Amino acid sequence: MADSYQVVIVGGGPVGVALGVELGLRGVSCAVVERYPEPQRIPKGQNLSQRTLEHFYFWGIVDELRAARVMPNSYPIGGVTAYKHLMSDYWYSPPGRETVHSFYYEENDRLPQYLTEAVLRAKLATLPNVTTLFGWTAESIEQDADGVRVGIAETGATSDGFAWAGFEPEKDASGGPTGERRTLEAAYVVGCDGARSFVRECAGITSSGEDFEQKMLLAVFKSRELHEAFSRFPEVTTYRALDPELQGYWMFFGRVDVGEGWFFHAPVPNDTVKENYDFQGLLNRAAGLEFQAEFEHVGFWDLRVIVADSYRNGRLFIAGDAAHSHPPYGAYGLNNGLEDAVNLGWKLAAVLNGWGGGTLLESYGDERRAIFWETGQDFIAAGIKSDREFLERYSPERDRGEFEEQWKGMGRRSRIGVYEPHFEGSPVIWGPPGGVSSAHGSHTFTARAGHHLPPSTLSSGHGVHEAFGADFTLLAFDADTQTTAGFEEAARSLGIPLVVVRDTYAESRAAYESRLILVRPDQYVVWCGDSFPRGVSAGDILKRGVGVLPLR
């Protein structure tokens, strides 16, 4: 006898659990299957963007997330970059996410991924329509026109801590887990099961991108000596060294806490194993001094930027690292994975609740894949190549004056201001003619179709985001009653949940440069303007937003 759900989520790391929270809050019954009973205590995925904190606000757990942080509340989130090693005379602290903070409803934050997971798991436990199967693994997936069946097996695991990084479940004679087996049935399955995704494999989804064929080290350690040595810098959380010999690949330290907790990434020879390499020597090289490190974990990963060629096959979807594999450069990974979960979550709920059209689920891949393809190629891979070219071209040993002038320019560069993911080319957005979805954009308070709506204030003094409903919201600034009534009537006839916020605050209308702004559940603008385009009705705009109108 199979257990039935509307959605089965395979993979209960932060993206899978976040999707469970998103669906659970929307009344969707789902099961989360995760092989590890507890989060892996490896401090990866630490930097959480302002956009990610918005998700936690709308999930009702932003205060819990901030309370879980390890760093002092006042400690700045930023980084320094040094030439060759961290004791070099040449270093800079580039502009950070603070440069765009005014365009979001929340400030960014920093904490280890396992603590983010713990906050999400605690929220998940409060949702009665979500079943958690921690300590289980998927071993078969079959789909047909009626649904999907997932065979799962209990791993029998009880371990904790850093041992999780190398955990493999006990296996029977056939190579499968030894525990109890069950079958789950669902309308849809979402794979949030990492770079080696079993769901992606079962879906037959291929990937493309760039493999740098470079093995990378991840070390977790404690050292108060290093904390004291880095007092030469302003208070920051990451420290990277650009050594010309490493061809643009970073060696970098990240703080877990303020005092002694650290993680470290660096390239190593591809034949490196734990037994044949001097890891302390590599840490000393990056730091530019000898210090004592107490290692807690040593592991490896392959440096590649790979994106799935599709995010869907029938009833099977993928999200997070299952859809895009990349190095931890620029904090794009976890933040993009959580954006995947929010984007897909409301669309699945809309379809399952009967008001989402056929184009809506297809738009998930259209929107999200376009963003991460450019993120991977233009921000991550291009950054590695740019650093490599700089180090090949400029050297203080060869021409000190030229190097110093160019190094100053490096310190003024920042990609953060131009990283503004948007969906202008989405089939469910009433975007500009010839619009394309892209990771490249600009930050502005002007409301734009396909873009995240920046914060503003209502005449009540409350923030606009406080008025957003769980589904669609129409902001109407001094709009006539007939126009807003047209949206309300169309929403009722189509069964679309819509909240209309009527307001007279002139400053917000002036900042947004629109009298009417239709905002979808993930705070992206479907359409905005003072009046409808010729021949277009409120119903047409709503139909486009929920995937009822055909592709443009």
C-alpha positions in Angstrom: 0.0 0.0 0.0 1.5 3.3 -1.1 1.3 6.6 0.9 -0.1 9.4 -1.2 0.9 13.0 -1.3 0.6 15.9 -3.8 4.4 16.4 -3.9 7.3 14.3 -2.9 10.6 16.1 -2.3 13.7 14.0 -2.6 16.5 15.7 -0.7 16.1 17.4 2.6 19.0 19.8 2.7 18.2 23.6 2.9 16.6 23.7 -0.5 14.4 20.6 -0.1 13.2 21.7 3.4 12.6 25.2 2.2 10.4 23.9 -0.6 8.6 21.8 2.0 8.0 25.0 4.0 6.8 26.9 0.9 4.4 24.1 -0.1 3.3 23.4 3.5 2.3 27.0 4.1 0.3 26.9 0.9 -1.7 23.8 2.1 0.0 21.3 -0.2 0.5 17.8 1.2 4.1 16.7 0.7 6.7 14.3 2.0 10.4 15.3 2.4 12.8 12.3 1.9 16.3 12.9 3.3 19.1 10.3 3.8 20.7 12.2 6.7 18.7 12.3 10.0 20.5 15.5 11.0 22.0 18.4 9.0 25.7 17.9 8.1 27.8 20.0 10.4 30.0 21.5 7.7 29.9 25.4 7.7 29.2 25.9 4.0 26.6 28.2 2.3 27.1 30.9 4.9 26.4 34.2 3.2 22.7 34.8 2.9 21.6 37.6 0.6 19.0 40.2 1.3 16.7 38.4 -1.1 17.1 35.2 0.9 16.2 36.9 4.1 13.0 38.1 2.4 12.0 34.5 1.9 12.4 33.9 5.6 10.3 36.9 6.4 7.4 35.6 4.3 7.9 32.1 5.8 7.5 33.8 9.3 10.9 32.8 10.6 13.3 35.7 9.8 13.7 36.5 13.5 14.5 32.8 14.3 17.1 32.8 11.5 18.8 35.9 12.8 18.7 34.5 16.4 20.6 31.4 15.2 23.6 33.3 13.8 27.0 32.6 15.4 28.6 35.9 14.5 28.0 38.9 16.8 25.0 40.9 15.5 27.1 44.0 14.9 29.9 42.1 13.0 30.3 43.3 9.4 29.7 40.9 6.5 32.4 41.5 3.9 35.8 40.4 2.7 39.3 41.2 1.8 41.4 40.1 -1.2 45.2 40.0 -1.0 48.0 39.4 -3.5 49.8 36.0 -3.1 48.9 35.7 0.7 47.1 37.4 3.5 50.2 39.0 5.0 50.9 40.8 1.7 51.3 44.6 1.4 48.7 44.5 -1.4 45.1 44.0 -0.3 41.7 45.6 -0.7 38.2 45.3 0.7 35.8 45.5 -2.2 32.2 46.9 -2.0 29.8 44.3 -0.7 26.0 43.6 -0.5 25.5 46.7 1.5 25.6 48.7 -1.7 22.2 47.3 -2.7 20.5 46.9 0.7 18.0 49.7 0.1 16.4 47.7 -2.8 15.3 44.9 -0.5 12.9 44.5 2.5 15.5 42.8 4.7 19.3 43.0 5.4 21.6 40.2 4.5 23.0 37.8 7.2 25.6 35.1 7.7 25.5 31.8 9.5 26.5 28.2 8.8 24.3 26.3 6.5 23.5 23.6 9.1 22.0 26.3 11.4 19.9 27.6 8.5 18.7 24.1 7.9 17.8 23.7 11.6 15.6 26.8 11.5 13.9 25.5 8.4 13.4 22.0 9.9 11.9 23.6 13.0 9.4 25.4 10.9 8.6 22.3 8.9 7.8 20.4 12.1 4.9 22.9 12.7 3.2 22.1 9.3 0.8 19.2 9.7 0.4 18.6 6.0 4.2 17.9 5.6 5.6 14.5 6.4 9.4 14.3 7.1 11.2 11.1 6.3 14.7 11.8 7.6 17.0 8.8 7.5 15.4 7.5 4.3 16.8 7.4 0.7 15.1 7.2 -2.7 16.0 4.1 -4.7 13.5 4.1 -7.5 11.3 6.6 -9.3 8.7 5.9 -12.0 6.3 8.3 -13.6 3.3 8.0 -16.0 0.4 10.1 -17.0 -1.4 9.6 -13.7 1.5 10.4 -11.3 4.8 9.4 -9.8 5.8 6.5 -7.6 9.0 6.7 -5.4 10.5 3.7 -3.7 12.3 4.6 -0.6 14.4 2.7 1.9 15.4 3.4 5.5 19.1 4.0 5.8 19.4 2.9 9.4 21.8 5.8 10.2 22.2 7.3 13.6 25.5 9.1 13.4 26.0 12.9 13.9 28.5 15.7 13.4 31.2 15.9 10.8 31.0 12.1 10.1 28.0 12.9 7.9 30.3 14.2 5.2 31.4 10.7 4.3 28.3 8.8 5.4 27.2 5.8 3.4 24.2 3.7 4.5 24.7 0.1 5.3 23.9 -2.1 2.2 22.4 -5.4 1.7 23.6 -8.2 -0.7 22.0 -6.4 -3.7 23.8 -3.1 -2.9 20.7 -1.3 -1.5 20.0 0.0 2.0 19.2 -2.7 4.6 16.2 -0.9 6.3 12.5 -0.9 5.8 11.1 -0.1 2.3 8.0 2.0 1.4 6.4 3.4 -1.7 5.2 7.0 -2.0 2.8 8.2 -4.7 2.5 11.8 -5.8 1.4 14.1 -8.6 4.9 15.6 -8.8 8.4 14.8 -7.5 11.1 17.5 -7.0 14.8 16.5 -6.7 16.7 18.7 -4.3 19.2 16.0 -3.8 22.5 17.6 -4.7 25.0 17.6 -7.5 24.8 13.8 -7.9 21.0 14.0 -8.1 19.2 10.6 -8.3 16.1 12.4 -9.5 17.9 14.1 -12.3 19.4 10.8 -13.4 15.9 9.1 -13.3 14.5 12.1 -15.3 17.2 11.6 -18.0 18.2 15.3 -17.7 21.6 16.1 -19.1 23.9 18.9 -18.1 26.3 21.3 -19.7 28.8 24.0 -18.7 32.5 24.2 -17.8 34.6 21.7 -15.9 37.9 23.2 -14.8 39.2 19.7 -14.0 40.6 21.1 -10.7 40.3 19.4 -7.3 39.6 21.7 -4.4 40.1 21.3 -0.7 37.6 22.1 2.0 39.1 22.2 5.5 37.3 23.1 8.7 39.5 24.0 11.6 40.1 26.0 14.8 42.8 28.6 15.3 43.0 31.6 17.6 46.4 32.4 16.2 44.9 33.1 12.7 42.2 35.3 14.3 44.9 37.4 15.9 47.0 37.5 12.8 44.0 38.9 10.7 43.5 41.8 13.2 45.6 43.7 10.6 42.4 43.9 8.5 39.1 45.7 9.2 36.4 43.4 10.6 35.3 41.1 7.7 34.2 37.5 7.4 36.1 36.2 4.3 39.8 36.4 3.3 41.0 35.4 -0.1 44.5 35.2 -1.6 45.2 35.5 -5.3 48.4 33.7 -6.0 49.6 33.9 -9.7 50.8 30.2 -9.5 47.1 29.1 -9.0 45.8 30.5 -12.3 42.9 32.5 -10.9 41.6 29.9 -8.4 41.2 31.3 -4.9 42.7 30.2 -1.6 40.3 31.6 0.9 39.4 31.5 4.6 36.0 32.1 6.0 35.0 32.8 9.6 32.6 30.4 11.3 32.7 32.5 14.5 34.8 35.4 15.8 37.7 33.9 17.6 38.7 30.5 16.4 36.3 28.8 14.0 37.3 28.7 10.3 36.8 27.0 6.9 39.2 27.1 4.1 39.0 26.4 0.3 42.0 26.0 -2.1 43.1 24.1 -5.2 45.2 21.0 -4.6 46.7 18.5 -7.0 44.1 16.2 -8.5 45.7 13.1 -7.0 45.5 14.5 -3.5 44.0 12.4 -0.7 44.0 12.9 3.0 47.1 10.8 3.6 49.5 12.4 1.0 49.2 16.1 1.4 50.5 18.8 3.8 47.3 20.7 4.5 48.8 22.7 7.3 51.5 23.9 4.9 48.8 25.0 2.4 47.0 27.0 5.1 50.3 28.6 6.1 51.0 29.5 2.4 47.6 31.2 2.0 47.9 33.0 5.4 51.5 34.1 4.7 52.6 32.9 8.2 53.0 29.8 10.2 50.2 29.1 12.6 48.7 26.1 14.4 45.4 24.7 13.1 43.2 22.1 14.9 41.5 20.3 12.0 37.9 19.1 12.4 37.2 18.1 8.8 39.1 17.6 5.5 37.2 17.0 2.3 37.4 17.6 -1.4 35.2 18.9 -4.3 35.6 19.3 -8.0 35.6 22.9 -9.4 33.0 23.0 -12.2 30.2 25.2 -13.3 27.5 22.9 -14.6 23.8 23.7 -15.3 21.1 21.1 -16.1 19.9 21.4 -19.7 16.3 21.3 -18.4 14.7 21.7 -15.0 11.8 19.4 -15.7 10.9 16.1 -17.4 7.2 15.4 -17.1 6.2 15.2 -13.5 9.9 15.3 -12.3 11.5 18.6 -11.4 15.0 19.5 -10.0 16.1 22.4 -7.9 19.2 23.7 -6.1 22.5 21.8 -6.6 20.6 19.2 -8.6 20.0 21.8 -11.2 23.2 23.8 -11.0 26.6 22.7 -9.7 29.2 25.4 -9.0 32.1 26.5 -6.7 31.3 28.5 -3.5 32.4 31.7 -5.1 30.2 34.8 -4.6 27.6 33.1 -2.4 25.4 32.2 -5.4 24.7 28.6 -4.6 22.4 28.4 -1.6 20.8 31.7 -2.4 19.9 30.6 -5.9 18.7 27.3 -4.6 16.3 28.9 -2.2 15.0 31.1 -5.0 14.4 27.9 -7.0 12.3 26.6 -4.1 10.2 29.7 -3.9 9.7 30.0 -7.7 8.6 26.4 -8.1 6.7 26.2 -4.8 4.0 28.8 -5.6 3.6 27.5 -9.1 3.1 23.9 -8.0 0.6 25.1 -5.4 -1.3 27.1 -8.0 -1.6 24.2 -10.4 -2.5 21.7 -7.7 -5.2 24.2 -6.4 -6.7 24.5 -9.8 -5.9 28.1 -10.8 -2.5 27.7 -12.4 -2.4 27.1 -16.2 -0.4 24.8 -18.3 2.4 27.3 -19.0 3.0 28.0 -15.3 5.1 25.0 -14.5 7.0 25.2 -17.7 7.9 28.8 -16.8 9.9 27.5 -13.7 12.7 26.2 -15.9 12.4 29.0 -18.4 13.0 31.5 -15.6 15.4 29.8 -13.3 17.7 28.1 -15.8 18.3 31.3 -17.7 19.4 33.0 -14.4 21.8 30.4 -13.3 23.3 29.8 -16.8 24.4 33.5 -16.8 25.3 33.4 -13.1 27.6 30.4 -13.7 29.2 31.7 -16.9 29.3 35.5 -16.5 29.8 35.8 -12.7 31.5 32.7 -11.5 33.5 31.3 -14.5 34.2 34.7 -15.9 35.5 35.9 -12.5 38.0 33.0 -12.4 39.2 33.9 -15.9 39.4 37.6 -15.1 41.5 37.0 -12.1 43.7 34.7 -14.1 44.2 37.2 -16.8 45.0 40.0 -14.3 47.7 37.9 -12.6 49.2 36.9 -15.9 49.3 40.5 -17.1 50.3 42.5 -14.0 53.1 41.8 -11.5 54.8 44.0 -8.9 58.0 42.1 -9.6 57.8 43.0 -13.3 56.4 46.6 -13.1 55.4 47.8 -9.6 53.9 51.1 -10.7 51.7 49.5 -13.3 50.6 46.7 -10.9 49.7 49.1 -8.1 47.6 51.3 -10.4 45.7 48.2 -11.7 45.4 46.7 -8.2 43.6 49.8 -7.0 41.1 49.4 -9.8 40.5 45.8 -8.8 39.6 47.1 -5.3 36.9 49.3 -6.7 35.2 46.6 -8.8 32.1 44.9 -7.7 29.6 42.7 -9.6 27.0 43.0 -6.9 25.4 46.1 -8.4 24.8 44.5 -11.8 23.7 41.2 -10.4 19.9 41.7 -10.6 18.1 38.5 -11.8 14.9 39.2 -13.7 12.4 37.4 -15.8 11.6 39.9 -18.6 11.5 37.1 -21.1 9.2 34.8 -19.1 6.1 33.4 -20.7 4.1 34.4 -17.6 5.3 38.0 -17.4 3.9 40.9 -19.4 7.4 42.1 -20.2 8.9 44.5 -22.7 9.0 43.6 -26.4 12.0 41.3 -27.1 12.7 41.0 -23.3 14.9 38.2 -22.1 15.4 36.7 -18.6 18.8 37.4 -17.3 21.1 37.6 -14.3 22.3 41.0 -15.5 20.4 44.0 -14.6 20.3 47.2 -12.6 18.8 48.2 -9.3 16.2 50.9 -9.4 13.0 51.7 -7.5 11.0 52.0 -10.7 8.6 49.1 -10.9 9.4 46.9 -14.0 7.6 43.8 -15.4 9.7 40.7 -14.6 11.7 42.4 -11.8 11.7 42.1 -8.1 9.6 44.9 -6.6 11.8 47.1 -4.3 10.5 48.4 -1.0 8.4 51.4 -0.5 5.9 52.8 2.0 2.1 53.0 2.1 0.2 56.0 3.5 -0.3 54.0 6.7 3.4 54.0 7.3 3.8 50.3 6.8 6.1 48.8 4.2 4.6 47.7 0.9 5.7 44.1 1.5 3.7 44.0 4.7 0.6 44.2 2.5 1.5 41.4 0.2 -0.8 38.4 0.3 0.3 34.8 -0.1 -0.8 34.8 -3.7 -1.3 37.8 -6.1 -1.3 41.4 -5.0 -2.5 44.4 -7.0 -1.0 47.7 -5.7 -3.4 50.5 -6.9 -2.1 54.0 -6.2 -4.9 56.5 -6.9 -6.4 54.1 -9.5 -10.0 54.5 -10.4 -12.5 52.0 -8.9 -13.6 50.7 -12.2 -10.0 49.5 -13.1 -9.5 47.8 -9.7 -12.9 46.3 -9.9 -12.0 44.8 -13.3 -9.1 43.0 -11.7 -11.2 41.7 -8.8 -14.0 40.5 -11.1 -11.5 38.7 -13.4 -9.7 37.1 -10.5 -13.0 35.8 -9.1 -14.0 34.4 -12.5 -10.6 32.7 -12.9 -10.4 31.5 -9.3 -7.2 33.4 -8.8 -6.5 34.5 -5.2 -5.9 38.3 -5.4 -5.4 41.0 -2.7 -6.1 44.6 -3.9 -4.2 47.3 -1.9 -5.6 50.7 -2.6 -3.5 53.6 -1.5 -3.0 57.3 -2.1 0.7 57.7 -1.1 2.1 59.9 -3.8 5.8 59.2 -3.0 5.4 55.5 -3.6 3.6 56.1 -6.9 6.3 58.5 -8.0 9.1 56.1 -7.0 7.5 53.1 -8.8 6.4 55.3 -11.7 3.2 53.3 -12.1 -0.3 53.7 -10.8 -1.0 49.9 -11.1 1.4 47.1 -10.2 0.4 43.4 -10.3 2.8 41.4 -8.0 2.9 37.6 -8.0 3.5 35.5 -4.9 7.4 35.7 -5.1 7.3 39.5 -5.2 8.1 39.7 -8.9 6.1 42.2 -11.0 3.8 40.6 -13.6 2.7 43.9 -15.1 2.7 47.6 -14.2 1.5 50.8 -15.8 -1.0 53.6 -15.5 -3.4 52.1 -18.0 -3.8 48.8 -20.0 -2.0 48.2 -23.3 -4.4 48.6 -26.3 -6.7 45.7 -26.6 -5.6 44.2 -23.3 -7.9 43.7 -20.3 -7.3 43.0 -16.6 -8.3 39.4 -17.3 -5.7 39.1 -20.0 -3.0 40.3 -17.6 -4.1 37.9 -14.9 -4.3 35.0 -17.4 -0.7 35.6 -18.5 0.5 35.7 -14.9 -1.0 32.3 -14.1 0.0 30.6 -17.3 -3.4 30.4 -19.0 -2.5 32.5 -22.0 -0.4 30.8 -24.6 3.4 31.4 -25.0 4.3 34.7 -26.7 
